[in-house]
Amino acid sequence: MDYLTFALILVAVGVLLLGAEIVLPTGGILVVGALLCFAVGVGTILYNGTAAEATVALVGLAVGLPASGFAAVAAWRRLSI
């Protein structure tokens, strides 16, 4: 398996874990797992990839993580009683 495929799979698993955290009340355990998946995925790209791949990964994480946090909080407010 290529390092880039492995990193993208880890990022996708992180996104799924964040989505599951909205529905399942795990007390933040899935968020910790998602952050670890993001960190290992981006770390893999930083270690094995080129400078352009590392830049895209870091910018994508810097934009995507706050955006997903905003979406999760907005969804949580709609779901809360």
N, C-alpha and C positions, 0 to 999 in steps of 0.2 A: 504494500500500500504506500502510495506517495505521501510525503509529509503534508502537502497542501490538502489532500483529501482528508487525511486524519484531522487536521486543524479545522477544516470546515465541518466535519462531522461533530467535533467537540463543540463548536459554536452553535450548531443546530440543536444539539442536546441541551445546551445552556438555555437556548430560547424556549425549548419545550418545557424545561424545568421551571422557567419563569412563568410560562403560561399555566402550568399545573399549580403553581403557588397561589395564583388568583382564585382557583376553584377549591383547592384542598387546604384546609387549615393545619399546616405543619409547623407553624411557629417560626418560620424562617429557615428551616433546614434545607428546603429545596432552593432557596435563594443562595445559600452558601454553596451548595452543589453547583448551581449555575455560574456563580462567580469563579469557582475553581475551574470549571470547564472553559470559561472565557479566558482565564489566565493561562491555562495550559495550552489552549489553542493558539493564542497570540504569541506565547512564549515559543512554541514550536516554529511558528513562522519567523519570529525574530532570530532564532538560533539557526535554522536551516535555509531560510529564504534570502532573496535579494533585498536590496535597500528599498526598491519600489514596492515589493510585496509587504515588507514590514511597515512602510508608510501607510499603505492602504489599510492594513490590518489595524494599526493604531488609530487612524482617523475614523475608520468604521466603528471601532469600539468606543471611541470618545464621543461619537455622535449617537450611535445606536443604544448604548447603555442608558444615558439620561432619557432618551426618547422612550425606551421601553419602560423605564421607571415612571415617567409621566403617564404613560398609557395604563400601567398597572394601578397607579393611585386613582386615576379617573375611573377605571373599571371597579375598583374596590369601593369607591364612594357610591357608585350606582348600585352595587350589590348589598351594601350594608343597610341594616335596618335602622 
